[in-house]
Amino acid sequence: QVQLVESGGGLVQAGGSLRLSCAVSGTIFSRNAMGWYRQAPGKQRELVATIISGGTTNYADSVKGRFTISRDNAKNTVYLQMNSLKPEDTAVYYCAAGRDRLSGPVMDSWGKGTLVTVSS
């Protein structure tokens, strides 16, 4: 019954910025690990960033220093601030929710995605 609804995708020029939001319901949000993943055409879904319940973050090397994941537990929302966007960032971005684990967060609920297109 967990629902995740992404928003904020769109078209942006290379070098620009975009902020994605994910509204979460049906779970005790503050207990969840949250993440952003993306999938480009013909590619496997890949990790972008995660944030666990305690606030610790993890980023893919390809976005480190450019993207920031954050959460607002009072609003049951997770964000992905994307700066210095590159054409290779073009993908459908998915929000995911899961639980903290010693080996890392395990995601088991997924949104339907929001498309981010970065033009040259």
C-alpha contacts under 8 A as a table, 3 or more apart, distances in Angstrom:
res1	aa1	res2	aa2	distance
1	Q	26	G	5.59
1	Q	27	T	7.91
2	V	24	V	7.27
2	V	25	S	5.78
2	V	26	G	4.37
2	V	27	T	5.86
2	V	109	S	6.63
3	Q	23	A	7.98
3	Q	24	V	5.72
3	Q	25	S	5.23
3	Q	26	G	6.15
3	Q	109	S	7.61
3	Q	110	W	7.68
3	Q	111	G	6.98
4	L	22	C	6.18
4	L	23	A	5.62
4	L	24	V	4.68
4	L	25	S	6.67
4	L	95	C	6.75
4	L	96	A	7.35
4	L	109	S	7.72
4	L	110	W	6.42
4	L	111	G	4.69
4	L	112	K	7.77
5	V	22	C	5.32
5	V	23	A	5.23
5	V	24	V	6.70
5	V	95	C	7.64
5	V	111	G	5.61
5	V	112	K	7.08
5	V	113	G	7.76
6	E	20	L	6.96
6	E	21	S	5.58
6	E	22	C	4.34
6	E	23	A	6.55
6	E	94	Y	7.21
6	E	95	C	6.51
6	E	111	G	6.55
6	E	112	K	7.35
6	E	113	G	6.06
6	E	114	T	5.98
7	S	20	L	5.75
7	S	21	S	5.24
7	S	22	C	6.37
7	S	114	T	6.23
8	G	18	L	7.20
8	G	19	R	5.97
8	G	20	L	4.53
8	G	21	S	6.12
8	G	114	T	7.31
9	G	18	L	7.36
9	G	19	R	7.64
9	G	20	L	6.25
9	G	114	T	5.29
9	G	115	L	5.21
9	G	116	V	4.88
9	G	117	T	7.87
10	G	114	T	7.95
10	G	115	L	6.15
10	G	116	V	5.02
10	G	117	T	6.07
11	L	116	V	6.17
11	L	117	T	4.76
11	L	118	V	5.92
11	L	119	S	7.30
12	V	16	G	6.14
12	V	17	S	7.22
12	V	18	L	7.50
12	V	116	V	7.82
12	V	117	T	6.32
12	V	118	V	5.02
12	V	119	S	6.28
13	Q	16	G	5.52
13	Q	85	L	7.56
13	Q	118	V	5.37
13	Q	119	S	4.78
13	Q	120	S	6.23
14	A	84	S	6.94
14	A	85	L	5.25
14	A	86	K	5.02
14	A	87	P	6.24
14	A	118	V	5.69
14	A	119	S	5.64
14	A	120	S	5.43
15	G	83	N	7.07
15	G	84	S	4.18
15	G	85	L	4.86
15	G	86	K	6.38
16	G	83	N	6.15
16	G	84	S	5.44
16	G	85	L	5.50
17	S	81	Q	7.50
17	S	82	M	5.38
17	S	83	N	4.36
17	S	84	S	6.16
17	S	85	L	6.18
18	L	81	Q	6.18
18	L	82	M	5.19
18	L	83	N	6.67
19	R	79	Y	6.83
19	R	80	L	5.57
19	R	81	Q	4.41
19	R	82	M	5.86
20	L	79	Y	5.50
20	L	80	L	4.98
20	L	81	Q	6.42
20	L	82	M	7.88
21	S	77	T	6.72
21	S	78	V	5.87
21	S	79	Y	4.55
21	S	80	L	6.52
22	C	77	T	5.41
22	C	78	V	5.19
22	C	79	Y	6.28
22	C	95	C	6.29
23	A	75	K	7.97
23	A	76	N	6.12
23	A	77	T	4.67
23	A	78	V	6.83
24	V	27	T	7.55
24	V	29	F	7.04
24	V	76	N	5.49
24	V	77	T	5.96
24	V	78	V	7.98
25	S	28	I	8.00
25	S	29	F	7.49
25	S	76	N	7.16
27	T	32	N	7.99
28	I	31	R	5.74
28	I	32	N	6.97
29	F	32	N	5.27
29	F	73	N	6.54
29	F	76	N	5.78
30	S	53	S	6.02
30	S	73	N	5.53
30	S	76	N	7.62
31	R	53	S	5.46
31	R	99	R	7.22
32	N	52	I	6.73
32	N	53	S	5.55
32	N	97	A	6.22
32	N	98	G	5.48
32	N	99	R	5.10
32	N	100	D	6.94
33	A	50	T	7.25
33	A	51	I	5.84
33	A	52	I	4.07
33	A	53	S	5.24
33	A	97	A	5.83
33	A	98	G	5.04
33	A	99	R	4.92
33	A	100	D	5.54
33	A	105	P	5.98
33	A	106	V	7.68
33	A	107	M	7.58
34	M	50	T	5.64
34	M	51	I	5.33
34	M	52	I	6.14
34	M	53	S	7.84
34	M	78	V	7.22
34	M	95	C	7.46
34	M	96	A	5.69
34	M	97	A	4.60
34	M	98	G	6.25
34	M	99	R	7.99
34	M	105	P	7.94
34	M	107	M	7.58
35	G	47	L	7.82
35	G	48	V	7.49
35	G	49	A	5.57
35	G	50	T	4.01
35	G	51	I	6.12
35	G	95	C	5.86
35	G	96	A	5.05
35	G	97	A	6.39
35	G	107	M	7.78
36	W	47	L	6.58
36	W	48	V	5.39
36	W	49	A	5.29
36	W	50	T	6.30
36	W	80	L	7.44
36	W	93	Y	6.72
36	W	94	Y	5.61
36	W	95	C	4.76
36	W	96	A	6.13
37	Y	45	R	6.54
37	Y	46	E	5.45
37	Y	47	L	4.55
37	Y	48	V	4.88
37	Y	49	A	6.93
37	Y	93	Y	5.68
37	Y	94	Y	5.08
37	Y	95	C	6.46
37	Y	96	A	7.46
38	R	45	R	5.46
38	R	46	E	5.49
38	R	47	L	6.64
38	R	48	V	6.57
38	R	91	A	5.84
38	R	92	V	5.43
38	R	93	Y	4.25
38	R	94	Y	5.78
39	Q	43	K	6.13
39	Q	44	Q	6.00
39	Q	45	R	4.37
39	Q	46	E	6.34
39	Q	91	A	5.24
39	Q	92	V	5.33
39	Q	93	Y	6.59
40	A	43	K	5.31
40	A	44	Q	7.38
40	A	45	R	7.46
40	A	90	T	6.58
40	A	91	A	4.28
40	A	92	V	6.35
41	P	91	A	7.21
47	L	50	T	7.83
47	L	59	Y	7.64
47	L	60	A	6.30
48	V	59	Y	5.81
48	V	60	A	5.20
48	V	63	V	6.99
49	A	57	T	7.04
49	A	58	N	5.41
49	A	59	Y	4.33
49	A	60	A	6.23
49	A	68	T	7.86
49	A	69	I	6.41
50	T	57	T	5.51
50	T	58	N	5.20
50	T	59	Y	6.65
50	T	69	I	6.97
50	T	105	P	7.79
51	I	54	G	7.89
51	I	55	G	5.66
51	I	56	T	5.52
51	I	57	T	4.39
51	I	58	N	6.56
51	I	69	I	6.78
51	I	70	S	7.04
51	I	71	R	7.79
52	I	55	G	5.30
52	I	56	T	5.60
52	I	57	T	6.68
52	I	99	R	7.76
52	I	100	D	6.16
52	I	105	P	6.87
53	S	56	T	7.59
53	S	100	D	7.05
55	G	70	S	7.90
55	G	71	R	7.97
57	T	69	I	7.21
59	Y	63	V	6.64
59	Y	64	K	5.68
60	A	63	V	5.62
60	A	64	K	6.12
61	D	64	K	5.14
63	V	66	R	5.39
63	V	67	F	5.61
64	K	67	F	6.16
65	G	68	T	7.74
66	R	82	M	6.16
66	R	83	N	5.13
66	R	84	S	6.09
66	R	85	L	7.71
67	F	80	L	6.69
67	F	81	Q	5.46
67	F	82	M	4.49
67	F	83	N	5.97
68	T	79	Y	7.95
68	T	80	L	5.63
68	T	81	Q	5.05
68	T	82	M	6.64
69	I	78	V	7.27
69	I	79	Y	5.61
69	I	80	L	4.59
69	I	81	Q	6.40
70	S	78	V	5.77
70	S	79	Y	5.25
70	S	80	L	6.59
71	R	76	N	7.67
71	R	77	T	5.83
71	R	78	V	4.23
71	R	79	Y	6.03
72	D	75	K	5.42
72	D	76	N	6.04
72	D	77	T	5.42
72	D	78	V	6.29
73	N	76	N	4.87
73	N	77	T	6.55
74	A	77	T	7.94
82	M	85	L	6.56
85	L	89	D	6.50
85	L	118	V	6.75
86	K	89	D	5.37
86	K	90	T	7.59
86	K	118	V	6.17
86	K	119	S	7.81
86	K	120	S	7.76
87	P	90	T	5.63
87	P	117	T	7.37
87	P	118	V	4.70
87	P	119	S	5.71
87	P	120	S	6.16
88	E	118	V	7.57
89	D	116	V	7.61
89	D	117	T	7.53
89	D	118	V	6.69
90	T	115	L	7.73
90	T	116	V	5.41
90	T	117	T	4.63
90	T	118	V	5.43
91	A	115	L	6.01
91	A	116	V	5.57
91	A	117	T	6.67
92	V	113	G	5.77
92	V	114	T	5.38
92	V	115	L	4.29
92	V	116	V	6.03
93	Y	113	G	5.20
93	Y	114	T	5.27
93	Y	115	L	6.12
93	Y	116	V	6.96
94	Y	110	W	6.80
94	Y	111	G	5.74
94	Y	112	K	6.48
94	Y	113	G	4.34
94	Y	114	T	6.62
95	C	110	W	5.85
95	C	111	G	5.27
95	C	112	K	7.90
95	C	113	G	6.83
96	A	107	M	6.01
96	A	108	D	7.17
96	A	109	S	5.51
96	A	110	W	4.49
96	A	111	G	6.34
97	A	107	M	5.23
97	A	108	D	6.19
97	A	109	S	5.13
97	A	110	W	6.54
98	G	105	P	6.49
98	G	106	V	5.25
98	G	107	M	3.94
98	G	108	D	5.29
98	G	109	S	6.51
99	R	105	P	5.57
99	R	106	V	5.55
99	R	107	M	6.65
100	D	104	G	6.25
100	D	105	P	4.48
100	D	106	V	6.55
101	R	104	G	4.93
101	R	105	P	5.23
101	R	106	V	6.74
102	L	105	P	7.80
107	M	110	W	7.82
